[in-house]
Amino acid sequence: MVTYRLAFILLLVLGCTPRISSAQNQPPAYEGYADLPGVRIWYTDTGGSGIPVIFLHAATGTTRSWEHQIAVFRAAGYRCITYDRRGWGRSLTQPSGPQPGTAADDLLALLDHLRIDRAHLVGTAAGGLVSLDFVLSFPDRLRSVVISNNGGTSVQETAFQEMSERLLPQGFGSFPPEFRELSPAYRAANPEGVKRWVEVEHGSRHSSERPQPVRHPLSKSALGTIRTPMLVMTGAADLHAPAPMMRMYADAIKTSESFVVPEAGHSAYWEQPEIFNRAVLQFIGKH
């Protein structure tokens, strides 16, 4: 009992709140704030001695986006960490610090805060952009990277830009997020899953926050310098990042391999979690 009380007090000092996982025979998971330069980052951490896996959500997501991943990766022996990026979810900008900062620097500060030397990185959509910027900026902090459903609008390369322009018609952004990002198959077959996805999306982006720039402009030549093992994934029905675009990423990044999730749109991790999880676990298990 004394040991538990001491651990509880330590967690309060560190700004974390203990939360018991629903998984059987698992240690408690923790969630709380990390005070970083210019921001209080809300994060969750399953703890333990496993190799860390960091999950980066989409622009329509938060830490809650990964509810189909955490228990599975945890059961596989990994330490799972999710966080709300600056400007999303429960993370709070601190006006006294540097603004708007970069998402790559925020992630580096979080790794240092958690005393993590190297980790696997799993980013989807806009989180994939952060992952690309991070691997270009701090490759020595990573074991591997998974880039899922990331479109090419941020890549300063004619081929990527032209393909992006052909994909999405004018006014596409005015359609409901669930139409833009969930496949027709998923919306037709899983109304409860759609409802839950919409609930997460409604608590995602802070409209008043300034967007964060990247540390490294993305170009085909920059992608070609990446030496970190990388898995590039997309959904077969992704309107933003179809398979031909993912192959362009894979062609540019010589250390990458690619995988297409069947019957999934721009949220493959949510729509087909069993297939997504199996592919990612198989990949990171090699590295």
Buried (B, 14 or more C-beta within 10 A) or exposed (E): EEEEEEEEEEBEEEEBEBEEBEBEEBEEBBBBBBBBEBBBBBBBBBBBEBBBBBBBBBBBBBBBBBEBBBBBBBEBEBBBBBBBBBBBBBBBBBEEEEBBBBBBBBBBBBBEBBEBEEBBBBBBBBBBBBBBBBBBBBEEBBBBBBBBBBBBBBBEBEBBBEBBEEBBEEEEEEEEBBEBBBBEBBBEEBEEBBEBBBEBBEEBBBEEBEEBEBBBEBBBEBBEBBEBBBBBBBBBBBBBBBBEBBBBBBBBBEEBBBBBBEBBBBBBBBBBBEBBBEBBBEBBEEB
